């Protein structure tokens, strides 16, 4: 790709080869909808709207977004809004990033579409239960921690690699007496392309270098569609003191207790 060439978008690949892929492959309803929504996103096919500045008189015409959760164009604003709201929950403590992965041998169970919702649900429950049980043990006790768990389904080269990223509080609240247990040191000791190809950058963790992968459109679409999760499935979950039923009630208690402890340290 030269400097003056427009970077290809997922919609460009779907526009060029999506119809052929749909004709030659068996797809779920969610996968078909993802293809159609992404290639229609911010085009005349979805209609548009206008904004008018009464001061300068400029009229701006914009096409409507598809709002499909798998659309790369629509995800950015949702991410900014989500980050803004999550900042309100931040406590003055250390946080940990933990990743749970699955054996590659289990991939077929997740790729079989009728199984997906159940398998992803079991995966989330297993992750939450693992943290809950470790936090309760005498050796690693830290009360009731908080966790945000996010499902990712692809690796650096769009291969199918289901894993869950977790942001964990460095400690937790002992709800029996509303005291905080800190966990500061550790949490738990555990090229130029032809018209039928698309190229993208990825990080090769084997040598920690950025590289370029080029795929045929059909292979790119196959890899992309593996990551379309069942309709209505929640990719992000909240647990412990960050769970929706507990957040409003327990976060103020955590803040009060942490202020008390930090003032004693000061």
N, C-alpha and C positions, 0 to 999 in steps of 0.2 A: 504494500500500500504506500503510495507516494504522499507527500505532505499536502497536496491539493485535493486528494481524493477523499470523498466523504466516507466516514467510518460506517460500515454496514450495521444495520440494526436487525434485531430478531424479526421484525415485521418484513424486512426486505427478503430474508430467507423464506419466510412463509409465503410471501407474494410470488416468489420465483418458483418454489417447489412444493408448496403446501397442498395444492390440489392433487398432484401426482402421489404425494405421500398418503393422503386420505383415501385415494382410490385403491392403493396397493397394500394398506395396512388396516388391521382391525383396531379401532380406537374407542375409548370410553367417551361418554357424553361430555365429561369435563375436559378431556383432551381436545375433542372437536371444537368445543366452545372456546377454549384457550386460543386455538389457531385463528378462528374467525374474529374473536374480539381483538387480539393483538394486531392483526393486519388491518382492521378497521379503525383502530384507536387514533384519534385526532385526525380523522379524514372526513370528507364530505358525507361518507356513508352513515355517520352517526349524527349528522347535523352540526350546528354550531350556535354560537351566541356572540353578542356584541357588547362592548363596554364603551362608554362615551365620557370624555372629560369635558365638563361644562366650561372650564377655564380656557383651554387651548383649542377646544373643538375637535380634537383627534378622536376618531372612531377606530377601535381595534376589534378585528374579527377573529375569533378563535374557534377551532373545531372542538367538539366534545370528546372527553376521555371515555375509554371503555370500562374503567374501574374493575377490570378483572384482576384478581389477586396475583396472577402469574405474569402480568404485564410489566416489563421493565420500566416503561414510561410512567405508569401510574403509581409505582411503589415508592418513589422518592419522597413525595409530599407526605404520604402516610408515615414514612420512616421519621421524617422531621417532627411531625406531630407526636408520634409515639415517644421519641426521645425527650421532647419537651415535658410530657406528662410524667415520664419515669424519673426525671430530675427531681420532682417533688417528693419522691420516696427515698431519696438518697440519705443515708445516715452517716455520721462522722466516724466511720470505721474503715477497716481494710475490707476489700472485696476480693473474691477469688473467681477465676474463670476455669471451669471444669468441663471437659468434653467426654460424652459417653458415645462409644461406637459399637457397632454390631459385627459379628463374624460375617465374612463375605458369603459363607454358605447359606445364610438366611435370606439373602437378597431375593431369591425366587418367590419366597412367601410374601414379600412386600410388593413385588412387581405384579403379582396376580391381583387384578383390580378388585374383585369381590372381597379380597382379604385386607385391603389397604387400611380401611378405617379401623378395623379391629387390631391389626398389627401395630399401627402407629399409636393407638390408645394403650396397648399393652406396653409398648416401649416407654411412653411417658410415665405410666404408673410404676414401671420397674425402676426408672431413674429416681422418681420422687420417693419411693419406698426405700431405696438404697441409702439416700441421704438421711431420711428420717431415722432409719435403724442405726446408722453410724452415729448420728448426733445424740442418740439416746444411750449408747453404751457407756459404761463406767470409764473406759479408757479414753474415749474421744468425746466425752459429754460436752455439749455446747447449747443445751436447751432447745429452743424452737428457732432454727435459722430461717432466713428468707431466701427464696430462690426464684429467679426468672429462667424458664427453660424454653429454648427456641429450637424448633426442628429445622435442620438443613438436610437436603436429600442429595446434593451433588458435591463432587470433588472438584479440584482445580480444572480438570479437563472435561467437565460435564458428565463424567461417569457416575453411575448410580452408587451413592455412598451415604445411606441414611445415618445421621448422627445428631445428637442433641447437645447444643451449647448451653451451659448453665452459668449464670451469674449468681454467686452465693455470698451471703453476708459472712463476714469474718467473725463468726460467733452467733449467739442467739439468746433469746429471752427465756428464762426459766419462769414459766407461767404460774408455777406454784407460789412464788414469792415476788414476781416481777423484778428479778435481778438479771443483769446482763453478764454473759460469759464471753470474754474476748478470745479470739483465735487470730493472733497477729503473725506468728512465725510460719505456721502452716495450718491447713484445714484438717485434712486426714492424711496419715502417711500411706499413701497410694500413687512470508515471501510474496511475492506478487502472486495473486490468485487468479485462476480461470473463472468463468461466470457461474459455475456449479459448485464452488467451494466457498467456505467462510473461514476466516482466520481470527484468532483472538489470543490475547496474552494470558498466561497462567504462570504461577510460581511452582517450580519443581522443587519439592522439599528434600529431594535426595541430595542436591548440591546447592539449594537455597538461591537459585538463579531464576530470573524471569525469562520465559521462553515463549515461542509462538507455536500454536497448534493449528493446523489446517485440516478441516473436515469437509467431506462431501455434504451437500445439503441434506440428503436423506439421513446420513448418520448424525448430523447436527440436530435435525428435527427429532430423531429417535431419542437421543440423549436428553434433549430439552423436555420432551413430553413425559419422560420418566418421573419428572419432578412435579407434575400436576397432581396435587393431592385431592382427595374427595371433597365435593362441594360442602361447605359449611364446617369443614374440619379446622380446628383452631391450632395454628402452628406454635403460638406462644402461650405458655401456661404460667401461673403464679402459685407459689406454694409457701407454707409456713406463715411467717409474719407478714409476707407480701400477698397472701391469698386474699381474694376480694372480700370474703366475710370477716377477715381479721384486720385488714390494712388500717381502716379508720380508727379502730379501737386500740390496736396494739402498737402502731407506730408512734403515737404520742407518748405512750408508756416507755417505749425504747428510748426516745429522745430525752425524756425526763431523767431516766436512769443513767443514760450516757453522759448527760451534762453533769450529773452528780459525781460520777466516777472520774470524769475528766477534770472537774474542779479539785478533786482530792489529789490527783496526780500533779496538778499545777501548783 
